[in-house]
Amino acid sequence: MDDGELEVLLRDLESDRVERTTSATDRGKACQAICAFANDLPGHCQPGVIFIGARDDGSCGQLEITDQLLLNLADVRSAGNILPIPAMTVQKRTIAGCDLAVIIVQPADAPPVRYKGRVWIRVGPRRAFASEQEERILSEKRRSRDLPFDIRPVAGARLDDLDLLAFCRLYLPSAVGADALQENGRSPEQQLSSLRFATTGPDPVPTALGILVVGSDPRRFFPGGYVQFRRVDGTDLTDPTKDQREISGPLVDLLPALDQTLQVNVTTPSDLTGGPVEIRHPDYPLSALQQLARNAVLHRTYEGTNAPVRITWLGDRVEILSPGGPYGLVSLQNFGQPGITDYRNPHLAEAMRNLGYVQRFGFGIPLARRELERNGNPPA
């Protein structure tokens, strides 16, 4: 940063990119400020600046800037108290006739950054501890710079672990128009890469998307990648099991099998209490069950857990467990509101849309709620 840019920041008393102090001895406060600027919670994507030797109003504090002071300030970077190690410079600069020690801190590529185990952020002109929600935002900023989970290469997997017949017969026609397929001279390997089922390059590797959608054995790489269905003879989880099955395989097979399992468990009793006309209502609308079950498969986390999606059908309710909590913009408070959606697995969402199992993004749960209400069921 040149002297002109620094002078503008020095004089700007409202900026949350600036810290001023006349003290050269309080290393703790300097470290807190470095941590806060590295975290860049406001998302400026610009460096934060600490002026040592300046008063709060931007005037000169007449501090002697020595080589030892600069060395002491630079040492905080490698002392091991601020982790990950921040990208920063320490310089003696003369701004508007005032000698200052200037620390310029770049936004971190992998927030949250912690000083002695605590996450510091800027809230307007002051420093503060990050709340749990703010730490989550910083963590997701880091992950947003990474490849999404579903298009990361799968360690140890080879193209032989993908079912090319299923890819060509079941998925490709649903994802690419017939005219384009007729004109397409690409090899299956190139087609896999173009649809993100494999990495690009001379030695392509299957991605998580490829393994989950058309893998020969997805559970070899993702042990929790299946649905556990249990029908209970009663209203308590400890009651006897009437039916139990594991629905597994690639999504091109798993999703139709899941639909079939739900369909055969829906019962439609007759109601003659209203007169001579027979009225038939299913115990649950199949479309609502499908929306909720597909939501569980799509939005679950496949990392860090071997737990399957669990569907437990009891005498008075159906419970659906999707591993992982609400993600990104979705919270417990806004869960299921129309238009409120976010994706751990955005490319898996695209694949399920291509296969016809997602009709409209962000409306699956509202649609399920509507169908339940129309059928006379209590709210989900």
N, C-alpha and C positions, 0 to 999 in steps of 0.2 A: 504494500500500500504506500502511495506517495504522501508527502507532507500535507498536500492540500486535502486529500481524503481524511487523513488523520485529524487535521484541524477541524474539519466539519463535524466529525464524531465527537471530538473533545468539547466543542461548544454546544452540542445538542444534548440538552439536559433531559429530554424525554426518551432518548433511545434506549432500547433494551439490549443493544449490542455493546454497551460501554460500561466499564467499571472505573471509578476514579478513587485514588487513595493517596494520602501523603505519608503513609506508614510503609517503611521498607522492612519491618521486622515481623509483621503478622503474616507468616507464610500460610497459615491455615486459611485465612480469608482469600488469599491469592489462589490457593488450590481449589477452593470452593467455586470461585469465579471461573477458573479454567475449566473445571468440570461442567459448569452450567453452560458456558459458551460452546463447549464441545458437543453437548447434547442438543443444542439448537432446537428446543421444543417449539418455538414460534415458526420454524421452518423457513428462516430467511435464506438459508443456503449461502450465507456470507460469513466472513470471520467476525468474531467478537474481539474487542480490544480492551486491555487493562492498562490504564495510564497510572503509573506509580510516580508520584511527585506532583499530582494535580489535586486541587481541592474539589469539593462536591459541585461548586459553581463553575468549574472549568478553569479557574484562575491558577496561577503558578504557585506551587507550594515551596519553592526554593530548596528542594532536596538535592543533596550532592549525589550524583550518579557515578558510582565507582565501578571499576572492573570487578571487584569482589561482590558487589551487589548484583551485578548482571550474572555472575557465575552462580550465586546462591539461587537466583530466580530460575535460571536455566536448569538447575539441578532438580527442581521439583518434577520435571518431566520424567526422569529416569529413577526417581526414588522408590517407585513401586507402590505409591499410595493412590495414584490416579490410574485406573485401569478401565478399558484398554488404554495404552499409552497414547496421549493426545498428540496431534500434529500442531506444533506451535513454534514461534520464534521469539527471542528476547533480544531487544536492541536498545541502544541509547539513541534517542532522537531529539532534535531541537525543534519544537513546534511553537511558532509565534514567539520566539525568543526565550522559551522555557525549556530547560533540560529535563527530559523525562526518560524513565525506563518504560519501554512499551512492549507488552506481551500481546502478540497477535495469535489467536487461537482459531484453527480451522474447524468447521463442523465435522463431527466424527462420521466415518462410513459405517460404523457398527455400534450405534448406541444401544442401550444406555451406557454411559460412562459413569463410573463410581469413584468417589474420593473416600477412602477408608470405608468402603462398603456401602456408602450412601449415595443416592442419585440426587445431584443438585441441578436445578433448572433456573432460568430467569423468568420472573413474573413481573412484567413491566421493568421498573428500574431496580428491583431488588432480587436477591437470591432466595431460594426456598427449597425445602425437601420436595421431591416429586411424590405425588400421591400414587396409589396403586393404579388408578386409571391412567395417569400421566406416564408411569413406567410402561404400561401396556402399549400406549401410543408410541413410545420410543422404540420398544421392541419390534413393533410391527413396521415402523419406518425402516428398521434394519432389514427385516425380512423382505420388505418390498423391493429392496435392491438386489436380492438374491433371485435366482430362478424359482418360480413356483414349484412346490413339491412335485406336482404331477408331470412336469416335463424335465425333471432331473434324471440323469442316467442312473440306472440301477446297477449297483456294484455286483459283479459276478455274473450278470446276465449276458446272453448272446442272442443274436437274431433267431437262432434255432429255438429259443424259448418262446417265440411268438408263433401263433397258429396262422400261417399265411393264408390257408384256405378260408378260415373264418374271416380274416381281414378282407380278402378279395370278394368273398361271397356275401358276407353279412354287413360289413361296415362300409367298405369303399363305395358301393352304390348309393348308400344313404348320405354320404358326406360329399360326394362329387357328382355333378350332373352327368347324365348319360352321354350328352354330346361331348363334354370334356373328356370323358373316359374313352370314347371312341377315337378321339384325336390324340390321346395321351400315349406317348411312346416311352414313358418312364418304366424302369424296372420296378418290381415290388419293393426292393430296398429303398429306391428313391421315393416311391410313394409313401412308405412308412415314415421317412424323414420329413417329407413335405407336410404330413398330417401330425407331426410331432410324436409319433409312436416310437421313433428312434432318433438318435442324435445325427447330425450331419457330419460329413467328413469321410475320410478313406476307410475308417474302421467304425461304422455305426454301432451304437449300443442301445438296447431297448430303454425307453424311458418308463417311469412309473405308469404313465398313461397307457403305453403300449401293453405293459404286463397286465394291468387291471382290466383293460377292455378286450384284448384278444390274446392274452397269455395262455400258454398251454397248461400252466399250473401256477396261478397267481399266488396261492398260499405258500409256495416254496419261498417266495420273496417277501410276502406280506401275510404272515400267519393269521392275522385278524381279518383278512379280506373276505369275509363270508357273512351270511345271515343265519343266526340261530333262531329257529321258530319253535315255540312250545305252546301247546294247547293244554290248559289246566282244567281239570274236572272240579271246579269250585271257584271260590273268590279269594283264596289266599295262595301265595306263592308256594306254600308248603303242601298244598293239596295235591292229590295224585295227578300224574301226567296222562292225558288222553292220547296225545300225539306229539312227537318231537322229531325234528329233522334239521339237518344242516344244508343250507342252500349255498352252494359254492360254485366256483368256476369263473371264467371271464365274464364280464358284464354282458356280453352278447348272449350268454346262456343264463346267467344268474337272474337278470331282470325278468325275462319271460317266466322262468321257474318261480320267481317270487310272486308275480302276478297270479300264476296258477294256484299257488299255495293259498293266497288270500281268497281267491274266488271259491275254492272248494270248502272253505271254512265259513263263508257267509251263509246264514240260514234265513229263509223267508217264510215265517209262519203266517197262517191265514187268520184274519180278524173278521168274525161274523157278528160282533156285538153291535155293529151299527145298522143292522138290518139284513135284508136278503142278499145284498150285494157283497160279494167277498172282496175284502181289501187286503192287499199283501204288501207288507213293508219288510225289507231286510233288517236284520238286527243292526248292521252297519252298512252304509253305502260303500260299495266296492271302490268307487272313484276316490273317496276320501282316504280310505286305507292305502290305496296305491300312491296318492300324493305324499302322504306322511312317510310311508316306507321308502319311497324313492328319495325323499328329502334326507332321510337318515343315511342312505348309501352315498349320496352325493356330497353332503356337507361334513361327514365324519372326518376325523383325523386318522390317517393310516401310519403315522409316525409315532414312535415311542410307546406303542401299546399293541398287545396281541389280542385285545378284546374284539369280538365281532359286534355287528349290529344285532341287537336282541329284540325280538318281537314275542311278547308273552300275552297270549289270548286267554283271559280269565272269564268267569261266568258273568261278571258285571262290568268289564272294561277290557281294553287292549292297551298294553304298555309297550312303547317303542323307545329303545335306548340307542342313541347314536354316540359313539365315543368321541370325546372332545366337546368343549363348551361353545357358546356363541363366539363368532369370529368377526374381527374387524368392526364394521359399523353396526353390527347386530349385537344387541345387549339383551339381558333378561327383561328389560322394561319395554323395548320396542319389538321383541321377537314376534314374527308373524304378521306385522303390520304391512299392508300393501305397499310395494315399492321399496321396502327396507330389506336389502339383501347384500351379502358379501360372500366371497368365495375363497375358501382354502384351496380349492381344486378347480380353478377357472377353466382349464382345458378338459377336465372330466365333465364339467357342466356342458361344454360344447359337444362332447362326444355323446352324452345322454340326449341332448337336443337332436343331434343328427339321427340317433336311433329311434327317436319318436317318444322318449320317456319324459321329456320336458317340453311343455307347450309354450309357456310364458314365464320368463325369469322373474322371480320375486313374488309370484302369486300362488305358489303351491299350497302353502298353509292357509291363506285366506280362502282359496277355493275349497279346501277340505272342510274348513269351518262352515262355509255356506252349505255344503252338501249335508253335513251332519245336522245343521239346523233344519233344513228342508225335510230330512228324514225323521225328525222328532227326537234326535239324540241330544243329550246335554252337551254343553260346550267342551271342546277338547282341553 
